[in-house]
Amino acid sequence: MRPGAARRCRGEGRVAHYGHCGSGNVKIKVETANDGDQERCVTPGDTVLGFTENGSKVKYASAIGAC
């Protein structure tokens, strides 16, 4: 399996991650191609956002404030 890929029922799909290096939680905006924009509160470390192919198609994520 390629790095950054995950097995799915119908093959492989690339997975989007958000890496937060701060000491507290942060609110992020996740932009998707199919499900509209979402806001999520993430903890420090690596957060899996979803697949970049098929499904919601995560396109981009950015910090927008504290939560």
Gaussian input, Z-matrix of N, CA and C with variables (Angstrom, degrees):
# hf/3-21g

backbone

0 1
 N
 C     1     B1
 C     2     B2     1     A1
 N     3     B3     2     A2     1     D1
 C     4     B4     3     A3     2     D2
 C     5     B5     4     A4     3     D3
 N     6     B6     5     A5     4     D4
 C     7     B7     6     A6     5     D5
 C     8     B8     7     A7     6     D6
 N     9     B9     8     A8     7     D7
 C    10    B10     9     A9     8     D8
 C    11    B11    10    A10     9     D9
 N    12    B12    11    A11    10    D10
 C    13    B13    12    A12    11    D11
 C    14    B14    13    A13    12    D12
 N    15    B15    14    A14    13    D13
 C    16    B16    15    A15    14    D14
 C    17    B17    16    A16    15    D15
 N    18    B18    17    A17    16    D16
 C    19    B19    18    A18    17    D17
 C    20    B20    19    A19    18    D18
 N    21    B21    20    A20    19    D19
 C    22    B22    21    A21    20    D20
 C    23    B23    22    A22    21    D21
 N    24    B24    23    A23    22    D22
 C    25    B25    24    A24    23    D23
 C    26    B26    25    A25    24    D24
 N    27    B27    26    A26    25    D25
 C    28    B28    27    A27    26    D26
 C    29    B29    28    A28    27    D27
 N    30    B30    29    A29    28    D28
 C    31    B31    30    A30    29    D29
 C    32    B32    31    A31    30    D30
 N    33    B33    32    A32    31    D31
 C    34    B34    33    A33    32    D32
 C    35    B35    34    A34    33    D33
 N    36    B36    35    A35    34    D34
 C    37    B37    36    A36    35    D35
 C    38    B38    37    A37    36    D36
 N    39    B39    38    A38    37    D37
 C    40    B40    39    A39    38    D38
 C    41    B41    40    A40    39    D39
 N    42    B42    41    A41    40    D40
 C    43    B43    42    A42    41    D41
 C    44    B44    43    A43    42    D42
 N    45    B45    44    A44    43    D43
 C    46    B46    45    A45    44    D44
 C    47    B47    46    A46    45    D45
 N    48    B48    47    A47    46    D46
 C    49    B49    48    A48    47    D47
 C    50    B50    49    A49    48    D48
 N    51    B51    50    A50    49    D49
 C    52    B52    51    A51    50    D50
 C    53    B53    52    A52    51    D51
 N    54    B54    53    A53    52    D52
 C    55    B55    54    A54    53    D53
 C    56    B56    55    A55    54    D54
 N    57    B57    56    A56    55    D55
 C    58    B58    57    A57    56    D56
 C    59    B59    58    A58    57    D57
 N    60    B60    59    A59    58    D58
 C    61    B61    60    A60    59    D59
 C    62    B62    61    A61    60    D60
 N    63    B63    62    A62    61    D61
 C    64    B64    63    A63    62    D62
 C    65    B65    64    A64    63    D63
 N    66    B66    65    A65    64    D64
 C    67    B67    66    A66    65    D65
 C    68    B68    67    A67    66    D66
 N    69    B69    68    A68    67    D67
 C    70    B70    69    A69    68    D68
 C    71    B71    70    A70    69    D69
 N    72    B72    71    A71    70    D70
 C    73    B73    72    A72    71    D71
 C    74    B74    73    A73    72    D72
 N    75    B75    74    A74    73    D73
 C    76    B76    75    A75    74    D74
 C    77    B77    76    A76    75    D75
 N    78    B78    77    A77    76    D76
 C    79    B79    78    A78    77    D77
 C    80    B80    79    A79    78    D78
 N    81    B81    80    A80    79    D79
 C    82    B82    81    A81    80    D80
 C    83    B83    82    A82    81    D81
 N    84    B84    83    A83    82    D82
 C    85    B85    84    A84    83    D83
 C    86    B86    85    A85    84    D84
 N    87    B87    86    A86    85    D85
 C    88    B88    87    A87    86    D86
 C    89    B89    88    A88    87    D87
 N    90    B90    89    A89    88    D88
 C    91    B91    90    A90    89    D89
 C    92    B92    91    A91    90    D90
 N    93    B93    92    A92    91    D91
 C    94    B94    93    A93    92    D92
 C    95    B95    94    A94    93    D93
 N    96    B96    95    A95    94    D94
 C    97    B97    96    A96    95    D95
 C    98    B98    97    A97    96    D96
 N    99    B99    98    A98    97    D97
 C   100   B100    99    A99    98    D98
 C   101   B101   100   A100    99    D99
 N   102   B102   101   A101   100   D100
 C   103   B103   102   A102   101   D101
 C   104   B104   103   A103   102   D102
 N   105   B105   104   A104   103   D103
 C   106   B106   105   A105   104   D104
 C   107   B107   106   A106   105   D105
 N   108   B108   107   A107   106   D106
 C   109   B109   108   A108   107   D107
 C   110   B110   109   A109   108   D108
 N   111   B111   110   A110   109   D109
 C   112   B112   111   A111   110   D110
 C   113   B113   112   A112   111   D111
 N   114   B114   113   A113   112   D112
 C   115   B115   114   A114   113   D113
 C   116   B116   115   A115   114   D114
 N   117   B117   116   A116   115   D115
 C   118   B118   117   A117   116   D116
 C   119   B119   118   A118   117   D117
 N   120   B120   119   A119   118   D118
 C   121   B121   120   A120   119   D119
 C   122   B122   121   A121   120   D120
 N   123   B123   122   A122   121   D121
 C   124   B124   123   A123   122   D122
 C   125   B125   124   A124   123   D123
 N   126   B126   125   A125   124   D124
 C   127   B127   126   A126   125   D125
 C   128   B128   127   A127   126   D126
 N   129   B129   128   A128   127   D127
 C   130   B130   129   A129   128   D128
 C   131   B131   130   A130   129   D129
 N   132   B132   131   A131   130   D130
 C   133   B133   132   A132   131   D131
 C   134   B134   133   A133   132   D132
 N   135   B135   134   A134   133   D133
 C   136   B136   135   A135   134   D134
 C   137   B137   136   A136   135   D135
 N   138   B138   137   A137   136   D136
 C   139   B139   138   A138   137   D137
 C   140   B140   139   A139   138   D138
 N   141   B141   140   A140   139   D139
 C   142   B142   141   A141   140   D140
 C   143   B143   142   A142   141   D141
 N   144   B144   143   A143   142   D142
 C   145   B145   144   A144   143   D143
 C   146   B146   145   A145   144   D144
 N   147   B147   146   A146   145   D145
 C   148   B148   147   A147   146   D146
 C   149   B149   148   A148   147   D147
 N   150   B150   149   A149   148   D148
 C   151   B151   150   A150   149   D149
 C   152   B152   151   A151   150   D150
 N   153   B153   152   A152   151   D151
 C   154   B154   153   A153   152   D152
 C   155   B155   154   A154   153   D153
 N   156   B156   155   A155   154   D154
 C   157   B157   156   A156   155   D155
 C   158   B158   157   A157   156   D156
 N   159   B159   158   A158   157   D157
 C   160   B160   159   A159   158   D158
 C   161   B161   160   A160   159   D159
 N   162   B162   161   A161   160   D160
 C   163   B163   162   A162   161   D161
 C   164   B164   163   A163   162   D162
 N   165   B165   164   A164   163   D163
 C   166   B166   165   A165   164   D164
 C   167   B167   166   A166   165   D165
 N   168   B168   167   A167   166   D166
 C   169   B169   168   A168   167   D167
 C   170   B170   169   A169   168   D168
 N   171   B171   170   A170   169   D169
 C   172   B172   171   A171   170   D170
 C   173   B173   172   A172   171   D171
 N   174   B174   173   A173   172   D172
 C   175   B175   174   A174   173   D173
 C   176   B176   175   A175   174   D174
 N   177   B177   176   A176   175   D175
 C   178   B178   177   A177   176   D176
 C   179   B179   178   A178   177   D177
 N   180   B180   179   A179   178   D178
 C   181   B181   180   A180   179   D179
 C   182   B182   181   A181   180   D180
 N   183   B183   182   A182   181   D181
 C   184   B184   183   A183   182   D182
 C   185   B185   184   A184   183   D183
 N   186   B186   185   A185   184   D184
 C   187   B187   186   A186   185   D185
 C   188   B188   187   A187   186   D186
 N   189   B189   188   A188   187   D187
 C   190   B190   189   A189   188   D188
 C   191   B191   190   A190   189   D189
 N   192   B192   191   A191   190   D190
 C   193   B193   192   A192   191   D191
 C   194   B194   193   A193   192   D192
 N   195   B195   194   A194   193   D193
 C   196   B196   195   A195   194   D194
 C   197   B197   196   A196   195   D195
 N   198   B198   197   A197   196   D196
 C   199   B199   198   A198   197   D197
 C   200   B200   199   A199   198   D198

   B1=1.4577
   B2=1.5289
   B3=1.3154
   B4=1.4678
   B5=1.5257
   B6=1.3594
   B7=1.4671
   B8=1.5222
   B9=1.3184
   B10=1.4539
   B11=1.5176
   B12=1.3298
   B13=1.4583
   B14=1.5189
   B15=1.2992
   B16=1.4622
   B17=1.5147
   B18=1.3001
   B19=1.4678
   B20=1.5289
   B21=1.3043
   B22=1.4615
   B23=1.5138
   B24=1.2948
   B25=1.4632
   B26=1.5225
   B27=1.3074
   B28=1.4705
   B29=1.5239
   B30=1.3078
   B31=1.4535
   B32=1.5141
   B33=1.3270
   B34=1.4575
   B35=1.5112
   B36=1.3214
   B37=1.4517
   B38=1.5141
   B39=1.2888
   B40=1.4592
   B41=1.5185
   B42=1.3278
   B43=1.4592
   B44=1.5212
   B45=1.3410
   B46=1.4612
   B47=1.5312
   B48=1.3322
   B49=1.4673
   B50=1.5283
   B51=1.3313
   B52=1.4683
   B53=1.5142
   B54=1.3147
   B55=1.4601
   B56=1.5183
   B57=1.3356
   B58=1.4679
   B59=1.5243
   B60=1.3159
   B61=1.4706
   B62=1.5213
   B63=1.3230
   B64=1.4571
   B65=1.5197
   B66=1.3259
   B67=1.4553
   B68=1.5272
   B69=1.3210
   B70=1.4613
   B71=1.5124
   B72=1.3114
   B73=1.4638
   B74=1.5221
   B75=1.3324
   B76=1.4561
   B77=1.5237
   B78=1.3423
   B79=1.4609
   B80=1.5202
   B81=1.3359
   B82=1.4558
   B83=1.5188
   B84=1.3187
   B85=1.4557
   B86=1.5199
   B87=1.3303
   B88=1.4610
   B89=1.5215
   B90=1.3287
   B91=1.4563
   B92=1.5260
   B93=1.3487
   B94=1.4600
   B95=1.5228
   B96=1.3107
   B97=1.4595
   B98=1.5221
   B99=1.3365
   B100=1.4660
   B101=1.5204
   B102=1.3302
   B103=1.4638
   B104=1.5246
   B105=1.3223
   B106=1.4561
   B107=1.5224
   B108=1.3158
   B109=1.4626
   B110=1.5191
   B111=1.3256
   B112=1.4570
   B113=1.5155
   B114=1.3181
   B115=1.4570
   B116=1.5141
   B117=1.3405
   B118=1.4575
   B119=1.5112
   B120=1.3131
   B121=1.4502
   B122=1.5255
   B123=1.3390
   B124=1.4616
   B125=1.5245
   B126=1.3062
   B127=1.4562
   B128=1.5173
   B129=1.3376
   B130=1.4641
   B131=1.5293
   B132=1.3108
   B133=1.4637
   B134=1.5155
   B135=1.3077
   B136=1.4634
   B137=1.5268
   B138=1.3376
   B139=1.4595
   B140=1.5170
   B141=1.3297
   B142=1.4598
   B143=1.5191
   B144=1.3384
   B145=1.4607
   B146=1.5181
   B147=1.3033
   B148=1.4611
   B149=1.5132
   B150=1.3039
   B151=1.4606
   B152=1.5286
   B153=1.3296
   B154=1.4630
   B155=1.5190
   B156=1.3181
   B157=1.4561
   B158=1.5212
   B159=1.3262
   B160=1.4669
   B161=1.5226
   B162=1.2914
   B163=1.4618
   B164=1.5180
   B165=1.3326
   B166=1.4607
   B167=1.5207
   B168=1.3194
   B169=1.4613
   B170=1.5258
   B171=1.3134
   B172=1.4610
   B173=1.5215
   B174=1.3484
   B175=1.4577
   B176=1.5187
   B177=1.3422
   B178=1.4561
   B179=1.5320
   B180=1.3300
   B181=1.4606
   B182=1.5219
   B183=1.3379
   B184=1.4536
   B185=1.5344
   B186=1.3343
   B187=1.4614
   B188=1.5252
   B189=1.3642
   B190=1.4649
   B191=1.5316
   B192=1.3353
   B193=1.4704
   B194=1.5165
   B195=1.3207
   B196=1.4669
   B197=1.5221
   B198=1.3108
   B199=1.4738
   B200=1.5265
   A1=108.24
   A2=116.23
   A3=121.48
   A4=110.35
   A5=117.46
   A6=119.18
   A7=109.19
   A8=117.29
   A9=121.06
   A10=113.18
   A11=116.26
   A12=119.99
   A13=109.12
   A14=116.27
   A15=121.25
   A16=108.82
   A17=116.28
   A18=119.94
   A19=109.77
   A20=114.39
   A21=121.88
   A22=107.39
   A23=117.74
   A24=121.74
   A25=111.92
   A26=116.69
   A27=120.59
   A28=111.50
   A29=118.85
   A30=121.04
   A31=112.12
   A32=116.54
   A33=121.88
   A34=110.33
   A35=116.05
   A36=121.15
   A37=109.85
   A38=117.74
   A39=121.20
   A40=109.84
   A41=116.14
   A42=122.30
   A43=109.83
   A44=116.71
   A45=122.70
   A46=109.19
   A47=116.03
   A48=122.89
   A49=108.86
   A50=115.96
   A51=121.62
   A52=107.15
   A53=117.04
   A54=122.17
   A55=110.79
   A56=116.09
   A57=121.29
   A58=108.61
   A59=116.93
   A60=122.24
   A61=113.40
   A62=118.39
   A63=121.47
   A64=112.14
   A65=115.95
   A66=120.89
   A67=113.55
   A68=118.42
   A69=121.20
   A70=110.96
   A71=115.60
   A72=120.34
   A73=110.83
   A74=116.09
   A75=121.71
   A76=108.69
   A77=115.65
   A78=120.86
   A79=107.87
   A80=116.22
   A81=120.69
   A82=110.15
   A83=115.31
   A84=122.42
   A85=106.73
   A86=116.65
   A87=122.58
   A88=107.57
   A89=115.81
   A90=120.97
   A91=108.92
   A92=115.64
   A93=120.48
   A94=109.89
   A95=115.76
   A96=120.48
   A97=111.93
   A98=117.67
   A99=120.02
   A100=115.02
   A101=118.88
   A102=121.08
   A103=113.92
   A104=117.95
   A105=120.57
   A106=111.37
   A107=116.78
   A108=121.54
   A109=109.98
   A110=115.47
   A111=121.84
   A112=108.75
   A113=117.30
   A114=122.08
   A115=107.76
   A116=115.59
   A117=121.01
   A118=109.77
   A119=117.03
   A120=123.00
   A121=106.97
   A122=116.94
   A123=120.38
   A124=110.35
   A125=115.11
   A126=122.51
   A127=109.39
   A128=118.36
   A129=119.97
   A130=111.05
   A131=115.43
   A132=121.23
   A133=111.08
   A134=115.24
   A135=122.92
   A136=109.80
   A137=117.10
   A138=122.43
   A139=109.12
   A140=116.94
   A141=121.96
   A142=107.87
   A143=116.33
   A144=121.57
   A145=113.13
   A146=117.36
   A147=121.12
   A148=110.22
   A149=115.47
   A150=121.04
   A151=111.76
   A152=115.78
   A153=121.30
   A154=111.23
   A155=116.87
   A156=122.75
   A157=107.61
   A158=117.29
   A159=122.26
   A160=109.75
   A161=118.65
   A162=122.07
   A163=113.58
   A164=117.03
   A165=121.45
   A166=113.33
   A167=119.10
   A168=124.18
   A169=111.92
   A170=116.89
   A171=122.02
   A172=108.34
   A173=116.06
   A174=121.36
   A175=112.50
   A176=118.13
   A177=120.61
   A178=108.80
   A179=116.54
   A180=121.00
   A181=109.08
   A182=116.37
   A183=119.65
   A184=109.34
   A185=115.29
   A186=121.11
   A187=108.88
   A188=115.67
   A189=119.52
   A190=112.27
   A191=117.22
   A192=118.60
   A193=112.42
   A194=114.72
   A195=121.04
   A196=109.92
   A197=115.84
   A198=119.91
   A199=109.77
   D1=136.96
   D2=179.08
   D3=-66.87
   D4=148.48
   D5=171.97
   D6=-60.26
   D7=140.68
   D8=-179.88
   D9=80.54
   D10=8.37
   D11=179.13
   D12=-115.58
   D13=156.15
   D14=178.14
   D15=-137.68
   D16=144.65
   D17=179.36
   D18=-71.26
   D19=138.93
   D20=175.41
   D21=-127.41
   D22=172.97
   D23=-179.72
   D24=-59.39
   D25=-34.00
   D26=-177.07
   D27=-114.16
   D28=45.07
   D29=177.50
   D30=112.92
   D31=-141.87
   D32=-177.86
   D33=-119.07
   D34=155.45
   D35=176.15
   D36=-143.66
   D37=143.83
   D38=177.64
   D39=-74.99
   D40=143.61
   D41=-175.09
   D42=-113.39
   D43=133.62
   D44=177.46
   D45=-89.94
   D46=137.97
   D47=178.27
   D48=-126.16
   D49=154.47
   D50=170.73
   D51=-123.31
   D52=122.68
   D53=178.83
   D54=-101.02
   D55=116.64
   D56=179.97
   D57=-110.53
   D58=115.97
   D59=-175.71
   D60=-97.30
   D61=-0.21
   D62=-178.83
   D63=-74.83
   D64=179.76
   D65=-177.12
   D66=-95.03
   D67=-15.06
   D68=-179.17
   D69=-125.21
   D70=177.47
   D71=178.47
   D72=-70.29
   D73=153.62
   D74=178.85
   D75=-138.64
   D76=145.36
   D77=175.33
   D78=-89.60
   D79=133.13
   D80=177.91
   D81=-121.61
   D82=154.05
   D83=173.01
   D84=-105.52
   D85=122.90
   D86=179.99
   D87=-107.36
   D88=119.47
   D89=179.74
   D90=-95.83
   D91=128.76
   D92=178.83
   D93=-123.96
   D94=157.22
   D95=-179.68
   D96=-78.65
   D97=-31.43
   D98=-171.67
   D99=-113.29
   D100=-24.60
   D101=-173.65
   D102=-110.92
   D103=13.82
   D104=-178.02
   D105=72.44
   D106=-176.87
   D107=-179.75
   D108=-84.08
   D109=146.91
   D110=179.12
   D111=-129.66
   D112=148.80
   D113=172.69
   D114=-111.48
   D115=135.10
   D116=-178.93
   D117=-137.24
   D118=148.18
   D119=173.83
   D120=-98.05
   D121=124.16
   D122=-178.48
   D123=-120.43
   D124=150.89
   D125=177.99
   D126=-91.48
   D127=166.37
   D128=176.47
   D129=-58.05
   D130=144.80
   D131=-179.64
   D132=112.39
   D133=-159.60
   D134=-175.47
   D135=-96.97
   D136=128.42
   D137=178.47
   D138=-120.11
   D139=128.38
   D140=175.97
   D141=-79.68
   D142=126.27
   D143=-177.63
   D144=-97.04
   D145=-28.35
   D146=-178.77
   D147=140.02
   D148=-172.91
   D149=-177.51
   D150=-83.67
   D151=148.98
   D152=177.41
   D153=-95.56
   D154=-8.70
   D155=177.67
   D156=-124.39
   D157=146.77
   D158=-178.55
   D159=58.93
   D160=-175.66
   D161=177.29
   D162=49.19
   D163=-132.97
   D164=-175.50
   D165=-78.59
   D166=-18.79
   D167=179.81
   D168=55.79
   D169=74.31
   D170=176.67
   D171=-62.46
   D172=127.81
   D173=-177.76
   D174=-107.13
   D175=-37.86
   D176=-170.15
   D177=-164.21
   D178=151.85
   D179=174.38
   D180=-144.00
   D181=142.19
   D182=178.83
   D183=-147.70
   D184=151.03
   D185=178.24
   D186=-72.48
   D187=138.17
   D188=-179.77
   D189=-126.51
   D190=-3.32
   D191=178.31
   D192=157.09
   D193=-171.78
   D194=-179.87
   D195=-89.84
   D196=161.11
   D197=175.64
   D198=-145.05

